[in-house]
């Protein structure tokens, strides 16, 4: 085998390998997570417009500045209708922002969950979630329990009486 054909084979394998990596990276993306991240980032950037320097959040190069901007966003964030977000929505926003910044921030090794690096951000989050809990916006939305009549109907069904052959 000539040196040239060996290089072509290696290049071909490298290209195939890289395309496989990209394929699996893209295939592993969850569409709803990607969409939620885009929505929360759009909301964050709309909020930041006019309040801070006109650079995207991923280009903020100081952890202290990022701490301040994100804390301000969490403190002031509201739905378009003026209502407060629920605590679970705030947690989703934080997860989406974290996901985006881990992949795209100019700050290497960024971890929004590090409370020592982002103290103001986490103090604001904890205070906001406590307030939302006091307002009743942190309650889990569970299913309604079955009524006594519904339980009785289920238990008295012919399938459960033992006379129906299997």
Secondary structure by P-SEA (a helix, b strand, c coil): ccaaaaaaaaaaaaaaaaaaaaaaaaaaccaaaaaaaaaaaaaaaaaaccccccccccccccaaaaaaaaaaaaacccccccccccaaaaaaaaaaaaaaaaacccccccccccccccaaaaaaaaaaaaaaaaaccccccccccccaaaaaaaaacccccccccc
